[in-house]
Amino acid sequence: MISFTVKTHKEGNSYKRPHLFALSRGYNTGRPLKEPCPNCFVILMESEEERDKMYFLLDGLWRRQVFRMQLIGSVIPYLRVHEFTKTVIAFWKQIHENEDRVKRLMDAFNSLERLEKHNAEFMRLLSKYRDVAYMKVFDLKEVKF
């Protein structure tokens, strides 16, 4: 069984145990984060492996918009820590039953994440190349305004 603690993150706190963050307000509630931001929960885990599984679980729940059904508040919707924890525990049991399938999916999604980062860097370099090409064609020193 999983052992984790969910708390509301306070700016300036640092954590020694393996941890991750999840948004607690707005329509992206539940979205897992590696770095803290205002209005987020911190999930403290016992091991790195459990943290990776929790990230996988939260990412799936966020993409399926599971937490949206539990939002309260009219101006800025938010989720209570208790409701968040209860939902995570319920779905943790479900992924624990399919351990081998979850492991394969986690490996595939990690590969996909590396590919996305590579493509983002490639697109950044292409954009830079385009800027350099325009600078070569349009020399602003030669044109008088």
C-alpha positions as CSV (number, residue, x, y, z in Angstrom):
1,M,0.0,0.0,0.0
2,I,1.1,3.5,-0.6
3,S,2.3,5.9,2.1
4,F,2.0,9.6,1.2
5,T,1.1,12.9,2.8
6,V,-0.7,15.8,1.1
7,K,-0.3,19.3,2.4
8,T,-0.9,22.8,1.2
9,H,2.5,24.2,0.0
10,K,3.8,27.3,1.6
11,E,6.3,29.5,-0.2
12,G,9.9,29.0,1.1
13,N,9.3,25.5,2.4
14,S,11.8,22.8,1.3
15,Y,11.2,19.1,1.6
16,K,13.7,16.3,2.2
17,R,11.5,13.3,1.2
18,P,10.7,12.6,-2.4
19,H,7.9,14.9,-3.4
20,L,5.9,16.5,-6.2
21,F,3.4,19.3,-6.5
22,A,-0.2,19.5,-7.8
23,L,-2.2,22.6,-8.6
24,S,-5.0,23.2,-6.2
25,R,-6.9,26.0,-7.8
26,G,-8.5,26.8,-11.2
27,Y,-9.5,24.5,-14.0
28,N,-6.1,22.8,-14.1
29,T,-6.5,21.5,-10.5
30,G,-4.6,18.3,-10.0
31,R,-2.1,18.9,-12.7
32,P,1.2,17.5,-11.5
33,L,4.3,19.8,-11.3
34,K,7.9,19.2,-10.6
35,E,8.4,22.7,-9.3
36,P,6.2,24.5,-6.8
37,C,3.9,27.4,-7.6
38,P,1.4,29.5,-5.7
39,N,-1.8,27.6,-5.0
40,C,-0.5,24.0,-5.0
41,F,-0.4,20.9,-2.9
42,V,2.8,19.1,-2.0
43,I,2.7,15.3,-2.0
44,L,5.4,13.8,0.1
45,M,6.3,10.2,-0.8
46,E,8.5,7.5,0.7
47,S,10.6,6.6,-2.4
48,E,11.5,7.9,-5.8
49,E,9.6,5.0,-7.5
50,E,6.4,5.9,-5.6
51,R,6.8,9.5,-6.6
52,D,7.1,8.6,-10.3
53,K,4.0,6.4,-10.0
54,M,2.1,9.3,-8.3
55,Y,3.2,11.6,-11.1
56,F,1.8,9.1,-13.6
57,L,-1.5,8.8,-11.7
58,L,-2.0,12.6,-11.2
59,D,-1.2,13.3,-14.9
60,G,-3.8,10.7,-15.9
61,L,-6.4,12.1,-13.6
62,W,-5.7,15.6,-14.6
63,R,-5.9,14.7,-18.4
64,R,-9.2,12.9,-17.7
65,Q,-10.5,16.0,-15.8
66,V,-11.4,13.9,-12.8
67,F,-10.8,16.7,-10.3
68,R,-13.0,19.2,-12.1
69,M,-16.1,17.3,-10.8
70,Q,-15.0,18.1,-7.3
71,L,-14.2,21.8,-7.6
72,I,-15.9,24.2,-5.3
73,G,-16.1,28.0,-5.4
74,S,-17.6,30.4,-7.9
75,V,-15.0,32.9,-8.7
76,I,-11.8,30.8,-8.5
77,P,-12.6,27.2,-8.2
78,Y,-10.5,25.1,-5.8
79,L,-10.2,21.7,-4.4
80,R,-9.9,20.7,-0.7
81,V,-7.0,18.6,0.5
82,H,-9.3,16.0,1.9
83,E,-11.2,15.5,-1.4
84,F,-7.9,15.5,-3.4
85,T,-6.5,12.8,-1.1
86,K,-9.6,10.7,-1.2
87,T,-9.7,10.6,-5.0
88,V,-5.9,9.8,-5.2
89,I,-6.3,6.9,-2.8
90,A,-9.3,5.5,-4.8
91,F,-7.4,5.6,-8.1
92,W,-4.1,4.4,-6.5
93,K,-5.8,1.1,-5.7
94,Q,-6.9,0.8,-9.3
95,I,-3.4,1.3,-10.8
96,H,-1.9,-1.0,-8.1
97,E,-4.0,-3.9,-9.5
98,N,-2.5,-3.4,-12.9
99,E,1.2,-2.9,-11.8
100,D,2.9,-4.4,-14.9
101,R,0.7,-2.5,-17.4
102,V,1.3,0.8,-15.4
103,K,5.1,0.2,-15.5
104,R,5.0,-0.3,-19.3
105,L,2.9,2.9,-19.7
106,M,5.2,4.9,-17.5
107,D,8.2,3.8,-19.5
108,A,6.4,4.8,-22.8
109,F,5.3,8.2,-21.4
110,N,8.8,8.9,-20.1
111,S,10.1,8.2,-23.7
112,L,7.4,10.4,-25.0
113,E,8.3,13.2,-22.6
114,R,12.0,13.0,-23.7
115,L,10.9,13.2,-27.4
116,E,8.7,16.3,-26.6
117,K,11.6,18.0,-25.0
118,H,13.8,17.2,-28.0
119,N,11.2,18.5,-30.4
120,A,10.7,21.7,-28.4
121,E,14.5,22.3,-28.5
122,F,14.5,21.6,-32.3
123,M,11.7,24.1,-32.8
124,R,13.5,26.7,-30.8
125,L,16.6,26.2,-33.0
126,L,14.5,26.4,-36.2
127,S,13.0,29.7,-35.0
128,K,16.5,31.1,-34.2
129,Y,17.6,30.0,-37.7
130,R,14.7,31.8,-39.3
131,D,15.6,35.0,-37.3
132,V,19.2,34.8,-38.5
133,A,18.1,34.3,-42.1
134,Y,15.9,37.4,-42.0
135,M,18.7,39.4,-40.5
136,K,20.9,38.4,-43.5
137,V,18.2,39.5,-46.0
138,F,17.0,42.6,-44.3
139,D,20.0,44.7,-43.3
140,L,18.6,47.6,-41.3
141,K,21.8,49.6,-41.5
142,E,21.5,50.0,-45.3
143,V,17.9,51.2,-45.3
144,K,17.2,54.9,-44.4
145,F,13.9,55.5,-42.6
